[in-house]
Amino acid sequence: MSSISERIEKLPVTPMLWRVLFLTGIGWLFDAMDQGMVSGVMAAIGKSWKLTPADLGLLGSASAVGMAVGAAIAGMVADKWGRKKVITFTLVLYGLASALSGLATNFTILLFFRFLTGLGLGGELPAASTLVSEFSPAKARGKMVVLLESFWAWGWIVAALIAYLLIPIYGWRIGFFLGGVPALYAAYLRKGIPESPRYLEQKGLFKEADEIVTKMEQQAGVTNEKETILNQTEGKNGSSITVFDLWSKAYVRRTVVLWILWLGINFGYYGFVLWTPTLLVGKGFSLVKGFEFTLIMSIAQLPGYYSAAYLIEKIGRKPVLVMYLAGTALSAYLYGQAASVSAVLAFGCLLYFFSLGAWGAVYAYTPEVYPTKVRGSGAGWAAAVGRIGAIAAPYIVGLVYQAKGKQEGFTYVFLMLTIAFALVAVVVAVAGIETKGQTLDEINAA
């Protein structure tokens, strides 16, 4: 007899797994469009509404506050009521709030809708990566989650295109409309995603789990003993998970590393990515030229993701995380020192390459370090704590930039971000665990 988890581990990458990856990734793409749109909106709305750099930092932080709340709540809900329900509801919330952001009549209303958008976005991302991770066998798990994260690059590229081609003509509102409305259709498509069979097994819903895995086995041409290990908890939801469970002796080291990892990468990433067009304008480039440079740099995300997807199954999670975080730190320093157009583009592309490769590894690594019963909560709380960095960074960057001036401030901002990325790389290298090639059960028995 084999458990549901054991049967999944025997499978290759099946058409069902590709379907889950694609439908989950489409929602991820629209989430990225929204975040990318904010960077374009910040540059455009700053001129239109006469906002200060501190105001723009607050705009960048508003959705991050929602993301923190959404991630913490949705992670626990995903462990109690399922991954599928969470990723569907949160995408609907995000789509509606993003579209309504385009109707905002003043700065306060816009901040409120950005908070609601963040609730949906923050709740979806950890639940979606957990779902794909739980559908994947160990030999392909890291690669599949990094490929899921690569949809972020495509969404950011679309956002950069909209910022470059449409916002200068139609204004900043068009960005939110084009990001929010299609996301509602993506939420409808997600009705076809099955629930995680590992989650169903952990909840005692063995019949439902067996039906899903049997279909995957049929797709792969794999035969399996029909009888699946059952226990006496069928149909029971079990006790609720709290954040204190993540600080028990079994998980404390993993929780500390993940929270520092998420906090640091969020601070560093959102410190530069939301501000890039505005900072380029401050360097003397036109708004359209700033959008053009952002588009070129966004394309560099794709090889960053795909190289990380390849390496993560070859050399492991820790080496990839450390290498790409260190590369991001070095690129951030060089970008801050850039004095010519070619240097801005070259080091900017490296910055996007390494930072998004690191993000792919973060999302692959996070769900692996906790068992199924707390996986959603663990991933959700790590993302929630990380959003503190995303909340603080845009505002702190605005303050530093305003205090130091447009030229010197550019250098100081990227020096600060360099230190953040470098510190996270050291923590992962020293205290992180390796999960490459191990089943989810093996990792959590360690």
N, C-alpha and C positions, 0 to 999 in steps of 0.2 A: 504494500500500500504506500502511496505517496501523498504528501500534503500538497495543497494548492501551490505554495511557494516553491516546493521542490519540482513540481511539474513545470512551472514557469522557467526555472533555471535550466531545464533540459531543452528549451525551445530556441530556435534561431530568431532573428528579427522577422516577425510575421506581418502580413498585410494589415491585421487589426492594429498592431503596434504602430505601423506607419500612419494609419488613419487617425489614431489617437494623437500622434505627434503632430500631424498636419492641422487637425481641427483645433487642437490646443494652441498650436503655433500661430494660427490666423488671429486668434484673440490677442496673443502676445504682440503680434505685429501692430494691431491698433493701439494697444497700450503704449508701445514705443512711439507711434505717431503722435500721440498726445504729449508725451514728454518732450519729444523733439520739437513739437509745435510751440511749446512754451518758450523755448530758447529764441525762436523767431518772433514770437509775440512780444517777449520782453524788449527786444530791440525796437520793434515797431511801435508798441504802445507807450514806451518811454517818451518817444517824441510826440505822439498824438495826445496823451493825457498829461504831459509835462511832469513825469514822475522822477523822483530822485533815485540814485543808485540803491539807497536803503529801501525805498518802496519796491523797487524791482526785486530786491532780495527777498522781501516779504512775499511777493507774488510767487517766487520760486519755492519758498518754504511752505506755502499754504497747502498745496497738494501733498507735500511730504508729511505734514502733520496728519492728514487723513490716511496716508499710506501706513503710518505707524499704528494708528488705531485699527485700521482695517486688517493689517497683517496679524496682529495679536488676536483679535476676535475670530477672524476667519480660520486661523490655524486650529484653534480649539474646536470650532464648529465642524471643521473638516474631519477631526478625529471622532466626533460624536455622531454626525449625520451624513458624512460622506464627502469625498473629494468632488464628485460630479456636481452636486447641488451648489457647492461653494463657487466653482469656476463659472457656472451658468449665471447665478444671481449677481455675482460681483461684476461680470462683464455687462450685464444689463444696467446696473447702477452706474458704472463708468460711462457707458455710451450716452445715457440720458443726461448725466451731469456735464459731460464734455460738450454736448450740443447746446445745453442751456448756458454754458459759459460764453458762447458766442452771442447770447442775447443780453448779457450784462450791461446795465446802464450806468453803473458807477463802480469805483474801485472796491468798495466794501462788498457789493453783491458778487463781483467777480471772485473775490477771495473766498466767499462762501461756497460758490459752485466749484472752485478749484479744490476746496476741502472735500466735498462730496465725491469729486472725481478721484481724489486720492484714496478715499475709502474703498472704492471699487478696485482700483489698480493695486493697492497694497494687499487687499484680500485675495486677489486672483493669483498673483505670481508665485507665492510659495505653495499654494494648493495645486497649481498646474504642474510645477516641477516635481512635486511629490507624486502626482498621478502618473506622469510619464516614467519616473524612476521605478515605481512599483509595478508597472507593466513590463519592465525590461529585465532580461536575464543579465547576470553579472558581467558577462563578457562584452555586452554592448551598452550597459547602463550609463556609463559616463558619457560616451559618444552621443547617445540619444538625447540626453538632457542638454548637452552643449548645443546640439543641432536645434533643439527647442529654443534655446536662448538666442540662436543665430537669427530667428525671426525678428528679434529686436533690431538688428542691423537693417533689415529690409524696411521695417517701419520707420526707422530714423532716416533712411535715405528718402523714402516717400515724403516724410515731413520736411526734409531739407529742400526737396524739389518744390513742394508747395510754398515754402518760405521764399525760395528764390524766384519762382515764376508767378505766384498768385498774390502773396501778401503785399508786395509793393504796388500792385494794381488794384486789388479789391479790399485791402485792409486786413487787419489781424483777425477779425471775426470769422472769415472764411476758413481759417485753419481749424478752429474748434468744430465748425459744422462738418467739415470733411473728415475729421477724426472721430466724431461721436456717432453720426448716423450709420455708417457702415458697420460699426462695432455691434449695433443691435442685431444686424443680420447675422453676424458671426456668432452671436449668442444663440440665435435660432438654430444655426447649423450644429451647435454643440449638443443639441438634443440627441444626436446620434452617437455620442461618446458613451461607452459603457462605464460602470463604476469599477474602481480598482478591485480586482479579485483578491489581492492580499488583504485589503481593508475588509472586504466581505468575509473572508476566512477568519480574520481576527475578531469580527463581530458575531461569528457563529452562523453566518448565512451561507452555508456550504453549498446548497443547491444552486443558488444564484452564481456563486463563484465557480462552481464546477461547469455550469453551462458556458460561461465566458471562456474558461481555459480549454474546454473541450473544443470549442470553435477554433481557437488559436491552434490547437494540436492538429485539427483537421486541415487547416490552411497550410501547416508545415509538413503534413504527411507523417506525423509522429504518432505512434501507437503507445498507449499507456494503460496500465491496469485500471479497470473502470472504477474500482473502489477507492475512495479517497478517505484519508484519515479524518474522522469526525471527533468532536468532543461534546460535552453536555451543555454547552452554553448557547446552542443554536437559538437565534432570534433575539438574544439579549444584547442590549446596547452597552452594558458595562458601566463602570464608574467614570465620572468626568475627570479629565486631566487638567491640572493647574500648572502655573509657572513654577511652583515650588517643586514639583516632580522633576523638573529639568535640572534642579540643583541638588538632587540626591547624590549619594556617593558614586553611584553607577555612571552618572552623566556629567558630573560637575566640570571635569577637565574639558570635555567636548563642548559643553555650553560656553565656558569661558573663551575658548579659542574661536568658536563660531561668532559669539557676540562681538568680540574685538575685530574679527575679520569683516563682519557686516558693517560695523560702525565705521571702520577706517575706509573701506572701499566706497561706501556711500558718501562719506565726507569728501574724499578726494574726487570721485567721479562727478557728483552734482556740484562740486565747487567750480569745476571748469566747464562742464558740458552745457549747463543752462546759460552760462555767461559768455560763451565763445563768440557769438555774433556781436554782442555789446562790447566786449573787450577789443575785438578787431576794429570796430568803429572808433573806439578810443585810441587805437594805434594809428588812426588816420585813414583807414579804408572806408569806402562808402558803404551804406547799408546793404545795397545789392551785392557788392563785392564781398562783404562779410558773409552773406548767405551763400555765395558761390564757393568761398573757401570752406565753409562748414559742410557743404554738399560733398566736396572732394574728400575732405577728411572723413566724412561718414562712410564713404565707400571703402576706406581702409579698414573698417570694422570687419568686413566679410572675411578676408584672409586671417584676421585675428581669431575669429570664431572657429573657422574651419581647421586652422593649424592646431588650435587647442583641442578640438574634437578628435583629431588624429593622435596627438601626443598624449592625451589623458589616458588612453588605453594602452599606450606603449611604455611610457615612463612613470605613470602614476599621477595621482591627484596632487600630492604635496609638491613634487618638483615643478609641475605645471603652474600651480598657484604662486610658488615662490619666484619662479622665473618671470612670469608675466607681471606680477606685482612689482618686482625689481625693475623690469623693463619700463613699466608705467612711471615709476619714480624718476628714472633717468630721463625719460622723454619729457616729463613735466618740467624738470629743471632746464633742459635744453630749450624747450618751447618758451619758457619765461625769459631766456636770454636772447631769443631770436630777434635779429635786427633788420633782416631783409625779407622780401616777399618769398623767395625760395626757401629760406630757413623756416619761416612761419609755416609754410605748406609741408615741408619735409618733416619737421619735428611734430607738427600737428597730426600728420598721418600716423607717425609712430605712436603718438599718445593714444589715439583712437584704436590702433591695432592692438597694443598691449593691454589697454584698460578693458576692452570688450572681450578679449581672450580670457583675461582674469575673471570677468563676470561670468562667462560660460562655465569656468571651472568651479566658481563659487556655487552656482546653482546645481551643478552635478554633485558636488561634495556634500552640501548641506543635508539633503534628505537621507544620505547614506549612514550618518553617524548615530541615528536614533532607531529604535525598534518601531514596528508598525503602530503599536498602540499609542505612541507619543510622537510619531513622525510629523504629523501635520502641525501639532502644537510646537514642536521643536523648531521646525522650519519657519513657522509663523512668528514665533517670538524672536528668533534671530533676525528675521526681516524687520520686525517692529523696532527692535533696538537699533538696527542699522539705520532706520529712518530718522533717528535722532541726529545722525550725521548729515542726512539729506536735508533735514529741517535747518540745522545750524549753518551748513556750508554756504548756501546762496546768500544768506544774510550777512555772515561774517566776511565773505568775499566782497560784498557791497560796501561794508564799513571800511575794510582795508583799502579797497580801490578808491573810495571817496577820500580817505584820510591821506593817502600817499600821492594822489594825483594820477592822471591817465598813463603816463609813461613809467614812472617808478612803481606805481601801484601794480602794473601788469607783472613786473618782475617779482615783487613781494608776494602776490597772490600765488604764483606758481612755485615759489620756494616753499611756502606753507604747505601746499598740496604734495610737493615732493617728499617732505618729511612724513606726512600722513601715510602715503603709500609704502615708504621704506619701513616704517615701524610695523605695519601689518605684515609685511613679508618676513620680518624677523620673528614675529610671534608664531606664524604658521610653521616656519622652519624649525623652531625650537620645540613647540608644544603640540603641533597638529598630529593626528594619527593618519595612517595610510589605509585606504579602503579599496585600492585597485584589485580587481580580480576576485574579490570575496563576495559571497552571497550576502544578502541583507541579514540573514540569520547568523552567519559566521561573524560578521562585523560586530554585531551587538551581543555576541556571546563572549567577545574578547574583553 
